[in-house]
């Protein structure tokens, strides 16, 4: 008896697609953004003002799918999680794989929308959008340096009791905006804004959806894609295959990288007891890099509207932006985590009663303060015996 369960049952059309039409060469995979612009052109993506600092220039394959999702994906249950039809997704993807044909390339450049002859639903377009992202070298961010800066922002500004929530949110958003602004490629910066603007739009709709009706009965909102669910889906696409070569470690706060809290120190007796077990079964400290990438993605989606405000004030999407480098941003993050503590800013002040006992203009005399008793006994004055008799 087989216990295997099919997660997605393919239709007859999907199976026939692989038999009749052999697999074509994937001409878009591992192509950078400049090459995608050359292959399928570029178009303008329009997001609501709170989700993007301005209109965004993207390769047409990203623009067409993203613009459709902006209009239809917000209320779609399980979007990006439920896969679309393999046949429809393949047709949409192959439409932009022009393979060097000038006529086909010119047709995709002229049309910034999805092709009308392919009947695609929201899940089909969402799966196609994810497939385009998975083929990008370096994923959405494009570099481990930017990912490293975001890891530092996430770890060092998480749950600090000395920061008010408003101040911490503003600082986090500003550092994220500066980190994205340090990316040299204009296409890469605008792609990052497009992806997280779209995800924030979808996630915020799910987070704000009512959980109960007017009679108090629960509504079916479990399939809506909130911030956490979107972070899990898009975490592996954040830097793509570069995540395998990324080295993560537990470090001191001054080095700018803290991923997980270190185990609290235990007593000497407990250390001796566990030392024998550790020597016989040594285990290296491992870090779940996918979990970290998911957390970074969720942070970006959750705080994206605040990031957009900072981007607009900093002019992040300007073509010739002269902003700080990632190294300078790392130093800013370290300074934020190593600021003076609350105990260092404590100032000792005299009690209010002291001013009430003495006028402000009266000088302070040493005699007004009682001298502490000496630890040695005082020398007694010697009186002559003759003087004692006279008294």
Protein Blocks (a to p, Z undefined) as FASTA:
>chain_A
ZZbdcfbdcdfklmmmmmmmccdddfkgopafklmmmmnopadddddfklogbdcdddfk
lmmmmmmmmmmmmmpghihklccdfklmmmmmmmmmnnopaklmmmmmmpmbdcfklccd
fklmmmmmmmmmmmpghijnopaklmmmmmmmmmmmgoiakbcfklmmmmmmmmmmmmmm
mpmblklmmmmmmmmmmmmmmmmmmmmpcfbdfkopacdfklpccfklmmmmmmmmmnom
mlmmpccddddfklopafbdcdddddfklmmmmmmmmmmmccdddddfklmmmmmmmmmm
mmmmmmmmmmmmnommpmblcdddfklmmmmmmmmmmgccfklmpccdddfklmmmpcfk
lccdfklpccdddfbdcddddddfklmmmZZ
